[in-house]
């Protein structure tokens, strides 16, 4: 049995560079066929390279947003805990602060957001027919 390939192996480094180049070309408006020709790979290989780079970027962005949301939520909860004794004693300033902190948490988690209606077509062309009745 062979050992797993190192993340710094020549093959993996070359693939990462190809993904970077393919993504840059795609952002410049080149087709996958043109990208493949320039990189010396097939059209489908160019597509997969861009797709892998995009998936990796989306994963990092999602993880980063989740980390930020969790950190901010912890801060808001800390603020709520720190004023709760004053809220329970009826201090109006603390009550107002609690309301603002609670609003911030609801916004953070989308509790009060309007439900989203997905009207996308999944990337397929959509045709609308307008019918006029007499």
Buried (B, 14 or more C-beta within 10 A) or exposed (E): EEEEEEEEEEEEEEEBEBBEBBBEBBEEEBEBEBBBBEBEBEBEBBBBBBBBBEEEEEEEEEEEEEEEEEEEBEEBEEBBEEBEEBBEEEBEEBBEBBEEBEEBBEEBEEEEEEEEEEEEEEEEEEEEEEEEEE
